[in-house]
Amino acid sequence: MPLRLVLADDHVVVRQALSLLLTSAGFHVVGEASNGREAVILVRERAPDVAVLDVVMPLLNGLDAAREIHRASPRTSVILLTSRHDEQLMLEAVQAGIRGCVQKTHEAKDLIRAVRDVAAGGVYLSAALSRCMVEAYRTRTAQPPDPLSPREHQVLQLIAEGRPTREIARMLGVSVKTAESHRAHIMRKLGIRQTDGLVRYALQSGSAPVPREGLRSPSRSSGNPLSDIPRDPDCRLRRGA
C-alpha cells in the first residue's frame, strides 16, 4: 500500500510540481493545501502518513501548523520545506515535532528519500541542516527564550497579514476582546507600540509570508520545484528570527 501524503504550499505551481513528483515516485497524495490552516484540517480528516509543509504560508506558517498536526494526528510525520538553514529554525523545528527538513535548493530525490525515512520512523536532515542542528544545541543556552506563546505567534502572523481584529477573532474562534488581549500581550512582550513594528518583527522572524513582489517569479525558476525561493549563503543564527 503506497504511503499517503498531504502537501501544503501557497504557490500553486510549486504544489502541483511536488504532487506530480511524489506521485511518480509511488506515493499517494490524498490532499493539497494552500495555507497552514487548510493543512491542519486535511491532516485531521485524512490522517496521512506524512505531511509536507512549506515553512512560510499564509494564515498559519509551517512550524505552527506542524505543532497543531502533532496534536491532531500524532501518527503523521511532518517534513518541512525551507529556504532557511539557521540554528533558530532547527530548534523550533525539533520543538514542533518535525521529523524531516528539506532545503528547497536540493534535488527532488532528497525529498523522496525524506518521505521514506520519516515514514519508517526515522529522521531526515541534509548535511547542512545537520551541522546547523549540532550548532543549535551547542549554543542553545546562549539563546534567549521565545517570548511568545504558540497562540500569540498565530495572532502575530494574522496581524502581519493585515487582518483586522474581528477577523482574527473569528478565525481563531475567540471573542474580539480576547483577540485584542493577545495583541496587547504581544506588544508588551516585544516592547513594540505600533502595528508597523509588529509587521516588521513578523517578517524578520519568518512568522509571516514575504510579500509576493519580494519573491522570485515562478517563470524564472530553475525548474526545480524545491528551489522557488533563494536560500541564505551560509548557516548562521538570526537573532530575533
C-alpha positions in Angstrom: 0.0 0.0 0.0 1.5 3.4 -1.0 2.4 6.0 1.6 -0.4 8.6 1.9 0.7 12.3 1.8 -0.7 15.8 2.4 1.1 18.7 0.7 0.9 22.3 1.7 2.4 25.3 -0.2 0.8 28.6 -1.1 2.4 28.6 -4.6 0.1 26.6 -6.9 2.8 25.8 -9.4 5.2 24.5 -6.8 2.4 22.5 -5.1 1.4 20.9 -8.4 5.0 20.1 -9.3 5.5 18.5 -5.9 2.4 16.4 -6.3 3.4 15.2 -9.7 6.9 14.4 -8.4 5.8 12.4 -5.4 3.0 10.6 -7.3 5.5 9.5 -9.9 7.7 8.2 -7.0 4.9 5.9 -5.9 3.3 7.9 -3.2 -0.4 8.7 -2.9 -1.2 12.4 -2.4 -4.5 12.5 -0.6 -4.8 16.2 -0.2 -3.3 19.6 -1.1 -3.5 22.8 1.0 -2.7 26.4 0.1 -2.1 27.5 3.7 -1.3 26.1 7.1 -4.9 26.0 8.4 -6.1 24.0 5.4 -3.2 21.6 6.0 -4.2 21.0 9.6 -7.8 20.4 8.6 -6.8 17.9 5.8 -4.5 16.0 8.2 -7.2 15.8 10.8 -9.7 14.5 8.3 -7.4 12.1 6.3 -4.7 11.0 8.7 -1.9 10.8 6.2 1.4 9.0 6.8 3.4 12.2 6.0 2.6 15.9 5.7 5.0 18.0 3.6 4.7 21.7 4.6 6.3 24.9 3.3 7.7 26.8 6.2 6.2 30.2 5.1 2.5 30.1 4.4 -0.4 32.4 5.0 -2.9 32.1 7.9 -0.6 29.6 9.7 3.1 29.0 9.0 4.7 25.6 8.6 6.1 25.5 12.2 2.8 26.4 13.9 0.9 24.1 11.5 3.3 21.2 12.5 2.5 21.8 16.2 -1.2 21.5 15.6 -0.8 18.5 13.3 1.3 16.8 16.0 -1.6 17.2 18.4 -4.4 16.4 15.9 -2.7 13.3 14.3 0.3 12.1 16.3 1.0 9.3 13.8 1.5 11.7 10.9 5.2 12.6 10.4 5.9 16.2 9.2 8.6 17.3 6.7 9.4 21.0 6.4 10.4 22.6 3.1 12.5 25.6 3.7 14.9 28.0 2.1 16.4 28.8 5.5 19.1 26.7 7.3 19.8 28.5 10.5 20.1 27.3 14.1 16.9 29.0 15.3 14.8 27.2 12.7 16.3 23.9 13.6 15.5 24.4 17.3 11.9 25.5 16.5 11.5 22.5 14.1 12.5 20.0 16.8 10.3 21.6 19.4 7.4 21.4 16.9 7.9 17.7 16.4 9.1 17.9 12.8 10.8 14.7 11.7 12.4 16.0 8.5 13.7 19.2 6.9 14.5 19.5 3.2 16.0 22.6 1.6 14.3 23.9 -1.5 17.6 24.2 -3.3 18.2 20.5 -3.1 17.3 17.9 -5.6 13.9 16.2 -5.8 15.4 12.8 -4.8 16.2 14.3 -1.4 12.5 14.9 -0.7 11.6 11.4 -1.9 14.2 10.0 0.5 13.0 12.2 3.3 9.4 11.0 2.9 10.5 7.3 3.0 12.8 7.9 6.0 10.3 9.7 8.2 7.5 7.3 7.3 9.7 4.4 8.5 10.2 6.2 11.9 13.5 7.9 11.1 14.6 11.5 10.9 15.9 13.2 7.7 18.2 16.2 7.7 20.6 17.3 4.9 24.3 17.7 5.7 24.0 21.5 6.0 20.9 21.2 8.3 22.6 18.6 10.4 25.5 21.0 11.0 23.0 23.7 12.0 21.3 21.3 14.4 24.6 20.5 16.1 25.5 24.2 16.3 22.0 25.0 17.6 22.3 22.5 20.5 25.9 23.6 21.2 24.8 27.2 21.6 21.3 26.8 22.8 22.0 28.0 26.4 23.1 31.4 25.0 19.9 31.9 23.0 17.1 33.9 24.6 13.8 32.0 25.1 10.9 32.8 22.7 8.8 35.4 24.5 5.6 34.5 22.6 3.2 31.5 23.1 2.1 29.4 20.1 -1.3 31.2 20.1 0.5 34.6 20.2 2.6 33.5 17.2 -0.6 32.8 15.3 -2.1 36.1 16.2 1.2 37.9 15.2 1.1 36.2 11.8 -2.5 37.3 11.2 -1.7 40.8 12.2 1.2 40.9 9.8 -1.1 39.7 7.0 -3.2 42.8 7.6 -6.2 41.1 9.1 -8.4 43.2 11.4 -9.1 42.2 15.0 -12.6 41.0 14.3 -11.4 38.7 11.5 -8.6 37.4 13.7 -11.1 36.6 16.5 -13.4 34.8 14.0 -10.6 32.7 12.5 -9.3 31.7 15.9 -12.8 31.1 17.4 -12.3 33.6 20.2 -14.0 36.8 21.2 -12.9 40.2 19.9 -11.9 41.1 23.4 -9.6 38.0 23.6 -8.0 38.8 20.3 -7.4 42.4 21.4 -5.8 41.0 24.6 -3.5 38.8 22.6 -2.4 41.8 20.6 -1.7 43.8 23.7 0.3 41.0 25.3 2.4 40.6 22.1 3.2 44.3 22.0 4.1 44.3 25.7 6.3 41.2 25.4 8.1 42.5 22.4 8.3 46.1 23.5 6.6 47.3 20.3 3.9 50.0 20.3 2.8 50.2 16.7 1.3 47.7 14.3 4.1 48.5 11.7 6.6 47.3 14.3 4.8 44.0 14.7 4.7 43.5 10.9 8.5 44.1 10.7 9.1 41.7 13.5 7.0 39.0 11.9 8.7 39.4 8.6 12.2 39.3 10.1 11.4 36.3 12.2 9.8 34.4 9.4 6.4 34.3 11.1 4.6 35.8 8.1 5.0 35.4 4.4 7.1 37.8 2.5 5.1 39.9 0.1 4.7 38.3 -3.3 6.7 41.0 -5.1 9.7 40.1 -2.8 9.8 36.5 -4.1 11.3 35.2 -7.3 8.8 34.8 -10.1 7.9 31.2 -10.9 8.5 31.9 -14.6 12.2 32.5 -13.7 12.5 29.4 -11.6 15.4 27.0 -12.1 12.9 24.3 -12.9 13.5 22.5 -9.5 10.2 22.5 -7.6 12.1 22.8 -4.4 14.0 26.0 -5.3 11.5 28.7 -5.9 13.0 30.8 -3.1 16.7 31.6 -2.9 18.5 30.4 0.3 20.9 32.2 2.5 24.6 31.8 1.6 25.6 30.4 5.0 24.4 28.8 8.2 24.0 31.4 10.9 21.8 32.3 13.8 19.3 35.0 13.1 18.8 37.0 16.3 15.1 37.6 16.7 14.4 35.4 13.7 
